[in-house]
Amino acid sequence: MPIFEYQCDSCKQEFEKLVFAGDEPDITCPECKSRDVTKKMSAASFMGKSMGTCAADAPKGFS
């Protein structure tokens, strides 16, 4: 269950959301309730892709 970062295209509010499988189409802005949101690229998403899903696999200082 990854946490993703989003930005609302309507009010520009940035927020994080814990996303379960199949929930992504239902993401709404917590500020204005718009569904017009964009998923942002974050350092955590890059690290998760390249380093696997286990925190024990992360380099020292990144767990």
PDB file of N, CA, C and O in Angstrom:
ATOM      1  N   MET A   1       0.832  -1.178   0.000  1.00  0.00           N
ATOM      2  CA  MET A   1       0.000   0.000   0.000  1.00  0.00           C
ATOM      3  C   MET A   1       0.880   1.245   0.000  1.00  0.00           C
ATOM      4  O   MET A   1       1.233   1.766   1.058  1.00  0.00           O
ATOM      5  N   PRO A   2       1.225   1.709  -1.171  1.00  0.00           N
ATOM      6  CA  PRO A   2       2.119   2.866  -1.258  1.00  0.00           C
ATOM      7  C   PRO A   2       1.402   4.181  -1.011  1.00  0.00           C
ATOM      8  O   PRO A   2       0.196   4.311  -1.216  1.00  0.00           O
ATOM      9  N   ILE A   3       2.187   5.150  -0.562  1.00  0.00           N
ATOM     10  CA  ILE A   3       1.703   6.515  -0.409  1.00  0.00           C
ATOM     11  C   ILE A   3       2.198   7.304  -1.616  1.00  0.00           C
ATOM     12  O   ILE A   3       3.393   7.317  -1.911  1.00  0.00           O
ATOM     13  N   PHE A   4       1.277   7.956  -2.305  1.00  0.00           N
ATOM     14  CA  PHE A   4       1.615   8.752  -3.472  1.00  0.00           C
ATOM     15  C   PHE A   4       1.388  10.223  -3.179  1.00  0.00           C
ATOM     16  O   PHE A   4       0.576  10.580  -2.326  1.00  0.00           O
ATOM     17  N   GLU A   5       2.115  11.073  -3.896  1.00  0.00           N
ATOM     18  CA  GLU A   5       1.946  12.514  -3.797  1.00  0.00           C
ATOM     19  C   GLU A   5       1.137  12.977  -5.002  1.00  0.00           C
ATOM     20  O   GLU A   5       1.360  12.530  -6.127  1.00  0.00           O
ATOM     21  N   TYR A   6       0.188  13.885  -4.746  1.00  0.00           N
ATOM     22  CA  TYR A   6      -0.667  14.422  -5.791  1.00  0.00           C
ATOM     23  C   TYR A   6      -0.696  15.934  -5.708  1.00  0.00           C
ATOM     24  O   TYR A   6      -0.380  16.519  -4.671  1.00  0.00           O
ATOM     25  N   GLN A   7      -1.081  16.569  -6.821  1.00  0.00           N
ATOM     26  CA  GLN A   7      -1.349  17.997  -6.828  1.00  0.00           C
ATOM     27  C   GLN A   7      -2.679  18.207  -7.536  1.00  0.00           C
ATOM     28  O   GLN A   7      -2.927  17.654  -8.607  1.00  0.00           O
ATOM     29  N   CYS A   8      -3.524  19.013  -6.919  1.00  0.00           N
ATOM     30  CA  CYS A   8      -4.822  19.340  -7.493  1.00  0.00           C
ATOM     31  C   CYS A   8      -4.609  20.335  -8.630  1.00  0.00           C
ATOM     32  O   CYS A   8      -3.937  21.352  -8.454  1.00  0.00           O
ATOM     33  N   ASP A   9      -5.179  20.042  -9.787  1.00  0.00           N
ATOM     34  CA  ASP A   9      -5.049  20.946 -10.929  1.00  0.00           C
ATOM     35  C   ASP A   9      -5.976  22.153 -10.801  1.00  0.00           C
ATOM     36  O   ASP A   9      -5.787  23.155 -11.491  1.00  0.00           O
ATOM     37  N   SER A  10      -6.969  22.065  -9.932  1.00  0.00           N
ATOM     38  CA  SER A  10      -7.909  23.171  -9.747  1.00  0.00           C
ATOM     39  C   SER A  10      -7.392  24.208  -8.753  1.00  0.00           C
ATOM     40  O   SER A  10      -7.321  25.394  -9.074  1.00  0.00           O
ATOM     41  N   CYS A  11      -7.030  23.764  -7.542  1.00  0.00           N
ATOM     42  CA  CYS A  11      -6.631  24.719  -6.491  1.00  0.00           C
ATOM     43  C   CYS A  11      -5.131  24.673  -6.177  1.00  0.00           C
ATOM     44  O   CYS A  11      -4.652  25.447  -5.348  1.00  0.00           O
ATOM     45  N   LYS A  12      -4.389  23.776  -6.829  1.00  0.00           N
ATOM     46  CA  LYS A  12      -2.925  23.648  -6.675  1.00  0.00           C
ATOM     47  C   LYS A  12      -2.489  23.095  -5.318  1.00  0.00           C
ATOM     48  O   LYS A  12      -1.301  23.134  -4.996  1.00  0.00           O
ATOM     49  N   GLN A  13      -3.420  22.586  -4.525  1.00  0.00           N
ATOM     50  CA  GLN A  13      -3.101  21.968  -3.233  1.00  0.00           C
ATOM     51  C   GLN A  13      -2.286  20.694  -3.481  1.00  0.00           C
ATOM     52  O   GLN A  13      -2.639  19.892  -4.345  1.00  0.00           O
ATOM     53  N   GLU A  14      -1.203  20.508  -2.727  1.00  0.00           N
ATOM     54  CA  GLU A  14      -0.421  19.277  -2.782  1.00  0.00           C
ATOM     55  C   GLU A  14      -0.800  18.421  -1.585  1.00  0.00           C
ATOM     56  O   GLU A  14      -0.979  18.933  -0.480  1.00  0.00           O
ATOM     57  N   PHE A  15      -0.923  17.106  -1.807  1.00  0.00           N
ATOM     58  CA  PHE A  15      -1.307  16.209  -0.727  1.00  0.00           C
ATOM     59  C   PHE A  15      -0.789  14.806  -0.992  1.00  0.00           C
ATOM     60  O   PHE A  15      -0.447  14.451  -2.120  1.00  0.00           O
ATOM     61  N   GLU A  16      -0.738  14.013   0.079  1.00  0.00           N
ATOM     62  CA  GLU A  16      -0.320  12.615  -0.010  1.00  0.00           C
ATOM     63  C   GLU A  16      -1.540  11.742   0.232  1.00  0.00           C
ATOM     64  O   GLU A  16      -2.466  12.129   0.945  1.00  0.00           O
ATOM     65  N   LYS A  17      -1.528  10.559  -0.372  1.00  0.00           N
ATOM     66  CA  LYS A  17      -2.671   9.666  -0.225  1.00  0.00           C
ATOM     67  C   LYS A  17      -2.180   8.224  -0.212  1.00  0.00           C
ATOM     68  O   LYS A  17      -1.399   7.814  -1.071  1.00  0.00           O
ATOM     69  N   LEU A  18      -2.642   7.467   0.765  1.00  0.00           N
ATOM     70  CA  LEU A  18      -2.392   6.035   0.819  1.00  0.00           C
ATOM     71  C   LEU A  18      -3.352   5.398  -0.170  1.00  0.00           C
ATOM     72  O   LEU A  18      -4.569   5.516  -0.025  1.00  0.00           O
ATOM     73  N   VAL A  19      -2.803   4.717  -1.185  1.00  0.00           N
ATOM     74  CA  VAL A  19      -3.630   4.212  -2.278  1.00  0.00           C
ATOM     75  C   VAL A  19      -3.643   2.692  -2.274  1.00  0.00           C
ATOM     76  O   VAL A  19      -2.599   2.045  -2.354  1.00  0.00           O
ATOM     77  N   PHE A  20      -4.832   2.142  -2.180  1.00  0.00           N
ATOM     78  CA  PHE A  20      -5.024   0.700  -2.276  1.00  0.00           C
ATOM     79  C   PHE A  20      -5.259   0.345  -3.739  1.00  0.00           C
ATOM     80  O   PHE A  20      -5.633   1.210  -4.530  1.00  0.00           O
ATOM     81  N   ALA A  21      -5.045  -0.907  -4.105  1.00  0.00           N
ATOM     82  CA  ALA A  21      -5.245  -1.356  -5.481  1.00  0.00           C
ATOM     83  C   ALA A  21      -6.663  -1.019  -5.939  1.00  0.00           C
ATOM     84  O   ALA A  21      -7.632  -1.359  -5.259  1.00  0.00           O
ATOM     85  N   GLY A  22      -6.786  -0.365  -7.064  1.00  0.00           N
ATOM     86  CA  GLY A  22      -8.080  -0.026  -7.621  1.00  0.00           C
ATOM     87  C   GLY A  22      -8.673   1.283  -7.132  1.00  0.00           C
ATOM     88  O   GLY A  22      -9.732   1.682  -7.617  1.00  0.00           O
ATOM     89  N   ASP A  23      -8.028   1.975  -6.179  1.00  0.00           N
ATOM     90  CA  ASP A  23      -8.558   3.229  -5.626  1.00  0.00           C
ATOM     91  C   ASP A  23      -8.187   4.457  -6.452  1.00  0.00           C
ATOM     92  O   ASP A  23      -8.826   5.500  -6.317  1.00  0.00           O
ATOM     93  N   GLU A  24      -7.187   4.356  -7.286  1.00  0.00           N
ATOM     94  CA  GLU A  24      -6.639   5.548  -7.931  1.00  0.00           C
ATOM     95  C   GLU A  24      -7.678   6.374  -8.703  1.00  0.00           C
ATOM     96  O   GLU A  24      -7.582   7.600  -8.663  1.00  0.00           O
ATOM     97  N   PRO A  25      -8.644   5.804  -9.388  1.00  0.00           N
ATOM     98  CA  PRO A  25      -9.617   6.652 -10.088  1.00  0.00           C
ATOM     99  C   PRO A  25     -10.482   7.490  -9.143  1.00  0.00           C
ATOM    100  O   PRO A  25     -11.124   8.442  -9.586  1.00  0.00           O
ATOM    101  N   ASP A  26     -10.509   7.158  -7.867  1.00  0.00           N
ATOM    102  CA  ASP A  26     -11.351   7.864  -6.908  1.00  0.00           C
ATOM    103  C   ASP A  26     -10.600   8.890  -6.065  1.00  0.00           C
ATOM    104  O   ASP A  26     -11.117   9.307  -5.028  1.00  0.00           O
ATOM    105  N   ILE A  27      -9.408   9.311  -6.465  1.00  0.00           N
ATOM    106  CA  ILE A  27      -8.627  10.283  -5.701  1.00  0.00           C
ATOM    107  C   ILE A  27      -9.257  11.663  -5.852  1.00  0.00           C
ATOM    108  O   ILE A  27      -9.496  12.127  -6.967  1.00  0.00           O
ATOM    109  N   THR A  28      -9.525  12.317  -4.721  1.00  0.00           N
ATOM    110  CA  THR A  28     -10.065  13.671  -4.749  1.00  0.00           C
ATOM    111  C   THR A  28      -9.204  14.585  -3.877  1.00  0.00           C
ATOM    112  O   THR A  28      -8.578  14.136  -2.917  1.00  0.00           O
ATOM    113  N   CYS A  29      -9.182  15.847  -4.219  1.00  0.00           N
ATOM    114  CA  CYS A  29      -8.441  16.851  -3.454  1.00  0.00           C
ATOM    115  C   CYS A  29      -9.111  17.046  -2.098  1.00  0.00           C
ATOM    116  O   CYS A  29     -10.324  17.248  -2.035  1.00  0.00           O
ATOM    117  N   PRO A  30      -8.342  16.987  -1.015  1.00  0.00           N
ATOM    118  CA  PRO A  30      -8.939  17.192   0.307  1.00  0.00           C
ATOM    119  C   PRO A  30      -9.379  18.637   0.554  1.00  0.00           C
ATOM    120  O   PRO A  30     -10.179  18.900   1.452  1.00  0.00           O
ATOM    121  N   GLU A  31      -8.863  19.561  -0.235  1.00  0.00           N
ATOM    122  CA  GLU A  31      -9.184  20.983  -0.048  1.00  0.00           C
ATOM    123  C   GLU A  31     -10.470  21.378  -0.791  1.00  0.00           C
ATOM    124  O   GLU A  31     -11.392  21.923  -0.185  1.00  0.00           O
ATOM    125  N   CYS A  32     -10.529  21.104  -2.104  1.00  0.00           N
ATOM    126  CA  CYS A  32     -11.670  21.566  -2.907  1.00  0.00           C
ATOM    127  C   CYS A  32     -12.546  20.423  -3.424  1.00  0.00           C
ATOM    128  O   CYS A  32     -13.570  20.664  -4.064  1.00  0.00           O
ATOM    129  N   LYS A  33     -12.142  19.176  -3.146  1.00  0.00           N
ATOM    130  CA  LYS A  33     -12.895  17.976  -3.532  1.00  0.00           C
ATOM    131  C   LYS A  33     -12.910  17.696  -5.028  1.00  0.00           C
ATOM    132  O   LYS A  33     -13.700  16.874  -5.493  1.00  0.00           O
ATOM    133  N   SER A  34     -12.054  18.363  -5.784  1.00  0.00           N
ATOM    134  CA  SER A  34     -11.959  18.130  -7.220  1.00  0.00           C
ATOM    135  C   SER A  34     -11.302  16.769  -7.491  1.00  0.00           C
ATOM    136  O   SER A  34     -10.453  16.324  -6.719  1.00  0.00           O
ATOM    137  N   ARG A  35     -11.688  16.126  -8.565  1.00  0.00           N
ATOM    138  CA  ARG A  35     -11.038  14.883  -8.999  1.00  0.00           C
ATOM    139  C   ARG A  35      -9.988  15.161 -10.069  1.00  0.00           C
ATOM    140  O   ARG A  35      -9.383  14.233 -10.605  1.00  0.00           O
ATOM    141  N   ASP A  36      -9.776  16.414 -10.373  1.00  0.00           N
ATOM    142  CA  ASP A  36      -8.802  16.829 -11.375  1.00  0.00           C
ATOM    143  C   ASP A  36      -7.434  16.933 -10.707  1.00  0.00           C
ATOM    144  O   ASP A  36      -6.956  18.033 -10.430  1.00  0.00           O
ATOM    145  N   VAL A  37      -6.802  15.776 -10.446  1.00  0.00           N
ATOM    146  CA  VAL A  37      -5.519  15.725  -9.744  1.00  0.00           C
ATOM    147  C   VAL A  37      -4.465  15.051 -10.601  1.00  0.00           C
ATOM    148  O   VAL A  37      -4.779  14.249 -11.480  1.00  0.00           O
ATOM    149  N   THR A  38      -3.209  15.388 -10.333  1.00  0.00           N
ATOM    150  CA  THR A  38      -2.075  14.817 -11.046  1.00  0.00           C
ATOM    151  C   THR A  38      -1.138  14.154 -10.049  1.00  0.00           C
ATOM    152  O   THR A  38      -0.774  14.752  -9.036  1.00  0.00           O
ATOM    153  N   LYS A  39      -0.747  12.912 -10.340  1.00  0.00           N
ATOM    154  CA  LYS A  39       0.220  12.221  -9.486  1.00  0.00           C
ATOM    155  C   LYS A  39       1.598  12.809  -9.742  1.00  0.00           C
ATOM    156  O   LYS A  39       2.014  12.957 -10.891  1.00  0.00           O
ATOM    157  N   LYS A  40       2.303  13.144  -8.671  1.00  0.00           N
ATOM    158  CA  LYS A  40       3.635  13.727  -8.784  1.00  0.00           C
ATOM    159  C   LYS A  40       4.694  12.630  -8.670  1.00  0.00           C
ATOM    160  O   LYS A  40       4.473  11.600  -8.032  1.00  0.00           O
ATOM    161  N   MET A  41       5.821  12.863  -9.283  1.00  0.00           N
ATOM    162  CA  MET A  41       6.965  11.965  -9.126  1.00  0.00           C
ATOM    163  C   MET A  41       7.669  12.367  -7.839  1.00  0.00           C
ATOM    164  O   MET A  41       7.895  13.552  -7.592  1.00  0.00           O
ATOM    165  N   SER A  42       8.013  11.387  -7.026  1.00  0.00           N
ATOM    166  CA  SER A  42       8.691  11.686  -5.765  1.00  0.00           C
ATOM    167  C   SER A  42       9.917  10.808  -5.618  1.00  0.00           C
ATOM    168  O   SER A  42      10.040   9.778  -6.281  1.00  0.00           O
ATOM    169  N   ALA A  43      10.822  11.220  -4.745  1.00  0.00           N
ATOM    170  CA  ALA A  43      12.030  10.443  -4.495  1.00  0.00           C
ATOM    171  C   ALA A  43      11.678   9.056  -3.966  1.00  0.00           C
ATOM    172  O   ALA A  43      12.358   8.080  -4.284  1.00  0.00           O
ATOM    173  N   ALA A  44      10.630   8.963  -3.165  1.00  0.00           N
ATOM    174  CA  ALA A  44      10.227   7.672  -2.609  1.00  0.00           C
ATOM    175  C   ALA A  44       9.780   6.719  -3.700  1.00  0.00           C
ATOM    176  O   ALA A  44      10.068   5.525  -3.617  1.00  0.00           O
ATOM    177  N   SER A  45       9.084   7.203  -4.725  1.00  0.00           N
ATOM    178  CA  SER A  45       8.638   6.316  -5.793  1.00  0.00           C
ATOM    179  C   SER A  45       9.827   5.843  -6.619  1.00  0.00           C
ATOM    180  O   SER A  45       9.834   4.702  -7.081  1.00  0.00           O
ATOM    181  N   PHE A  46      10.832   6.694  -6.815  1.00  0.00           N
ATOM    182  CA  PHE A  46      12.027   6.258  -7.517  1.00  0.00           C
ATOM    183  C   PHE A  46      12.772   5.212  -6.701  1.00  0.00           C
ATOM    184  O   PHE A  46      13.219   4.205  -7.252  1.00  0.00           O
ATOM    185  N   MET A  47      12.913   5.430  -5.410  1.00  0.00           N
ATOM    186  CA  MET A  47      13.624   4.499  -4.547  1.00  0.00           C
ATOM    187  C   MET A  47      12.905   3.161  -4.499  1.00  0.00           C
ATOM    188  O   MET A  47      13.557   2.117  -4.535  1.00  0.00           O
ATOM    189  N   GLY A  48      11.595   3.163  -4.419  1.00  0.00           N
ATOM    190  CA  GLY A  48      10.835   1.923  -4.364  1.00  0.00           C
ATOM    191  C   GLY A  48      10.989   1.099  -5.617  1.00  0.00           C
ATOM    192  O   GLY A  48      11.047  -0.128  -5.536  1.00  0.00           O
ATOM    193  N   LYS A  49      11.057   1.725  -6.765  1.00  0.00           N
ATOM    194  CA  LYS A  49      11.194   1.002  -8.032  1.00  0.00           C
ATOM    195  C   LYS A  49      12.584   0.392  -8.188  1.00  0.00           C
ATOM    196  O   LYS A  49      12.715  -0.747  -8.636  1.00  0.00           O
ATOM    197  N   SER A  50      13.614   1.139  -7.822  1.00  0.00           N
ATOM    198  CA  SER A  50      14.970   0.677  -8.077  1.00  0.00           C
ATOM    199  C   SER A  50      15.533  -0.188  -6.962  1.00  0.00           C
ATOM    200  O   SER A  50      16.474  -0.948  -7.191  1.00  0.00           O
ATOM    201  N   MET A  51      14.981  -0.089  -5.767  1.00  0.00           N
ATOM    202  CA  MET A  51      15.570  -0.783  -4.643  1.00  0.00           C
ATOM    203  C   MET A  51      14.706  -1.927  -4.136  1.00  0.00           C
ATOM    204  O   MET A  51      15.079  -2.589  -3.168  1.00  0.00           O
ATOM    205  N   GLY A  52      13.576  -2.175  -4.754  1.00  0.00           N
ATOM    206  CA  GLY A  52      12.705  -3.229  -4.265  1.00  0.00           C
ATOM    207  C   GLY A  52      11.759  -2.698  -3.211  1.00  0.00           C
ATOM    208  O   GLY A  52      11.727  -1.498  -2.938  1.00  0.00           O
ATOM    209  N   THR A  53      10.991  -3.594  -2.620  1.00  0.00           N
ATOM    210  CA  THR A  53       9.974  -3.149  -1.675  1.00  0.00           C
ATOM    211  C   THR A  53      10.373  -3.383  -0.234  1.00  0.00           C
ATOM    212  O   THR A  53       9.631  -2.998   0.669  1.00  0.00           O
ATOM    213  N   CYS A  54      11.503  -3.991   0.013  1.00  0.00           N
ATOM    214  CA  CYS A  54      11.920  -4.316   1.369  1.00  0.00           C
ATOM    215  C   CYS A  54      12.847  -3.232   1.906  1.00  0.00           C
ATOM    216  O   CYS A  54      13.847  -2.902   1.269  1.00  0.00           O
ATOM    217  N   ALA A  55      12.527  -2.681   3.065  1.00  0.00           N
ATOM    218  CA  ALA A  55      13.362  -1.638   3.667  1.00  0.00           C
ATOM    219  C   ALA A  55      14.757  -2.159   3.988  1.00  0.00           C
ATOM    220  O   ALA A  55      15.710  -1.380   4.021  1.00  0.00           O
ATOM    221  N   ALA A  56      14.894  -3.457   4.225  1.00  0.00           N
ATOM    222  CA  ALA A  56      16.207  -4.034   4.533  1.00  0.00           C
ATOM    223  C   ALA A  56      17.136  -3.950   3.334  1.00  0.00           C
ATOM    224  O   ALA A  56      18.354  -4.014   3.498  1.00  0.00           O
ATOM    225  N   ASP A  57      16.578  -3.806   2.110  1.00  0.00           N
ATOM    226  CA  ASP A  57      17.394  -3.715   0.903  1.00  0.00           C
ATOM    227  C   ASP A  57      17.916  -2.300   0.657  1.00  0.00           C
ATOM    228  O   ASP A  57      18.790  -2.106  -0.188  1.00  0.00           O
ATOM    229  N   ALA A  58      17.393  -1.311   1.380  1.00  0.00           N
ATOM    230  CA  ALA A  58      17.786   0.084   1.173  1.00  0.00           C
ATOM    231  C   ALA A  58      19.183   0.316   1.723  1.00  0.00           C
ATOM    232  O   ALA A  58      19.586  -0.336   2.686  1.00  0.00           O
ATOM    233  N   PRO A  59      19.936   1.248   1.115  1.00  0.00           N
ATOM    234  CA  PRO A  59      21.255   1.577   1.641  1.00  0.00           C
ATOM    235  C   PRO A  59      21.151   2.136   3.050  1.00  0.00           C
ATOM    236  O   PRO A  59      20.100   2.634   3.453  1.00  0.00           O
ATOM    237  N   LYS A  60      22.228   2.053   3.785  1.00  0.00           N
ATOM    238  CA  LYS A  60      22.260   2.542   5.164  1.00  0.00           C
ATOM    239  C   LYS A  60      21.830   3.997   5.191  1.00  0.00           C
ATOM    240  O   LYS A  60      22.304   4.801   4.389  1.00  0.00           O
ATOM    241  N   GLY A  61      20.927   4.347   6.116  1.00  0.00           N
ATOM    242  CA  GLY A  61      20.446   5.702   6.239  1.00  0.00           C
ATOM    243  C   GLY A  61      19.162   5.973   5.471  1.00  0.00           C
ATOM    244  O   GLY A  61      18.589   7.054   5.609  1.00  0.00           O
ATOM    245  N   PHE A  62      18.690   5.016   4.660  1.00  0.00           N
ATOM    246  CA  PHE A  62      17.483   5.215   3.861  1.00  0.00           C
ATOM    247  C   PHE A  62      16.321   4.360   4.336  1.00  0.00           C
ATOM    248  O   PHE A  62      15.299   4.311   3.652  1.00  0.00           O
ATOM    249  N   SER A  63      16.425   3.689   5.467  1.00  0.00           N
ATOM    250  CA  SER A  63      15.320   2.821   5.900  1.00  0.00           C
ATOM    251  C   SER A  63      14.361   3.525   6.803  1.00  0.00           C
ATOM    252  O   SER A  63      13.381   2.928   7.249  1.00  0.00           O
TER     253      SER A  63
END
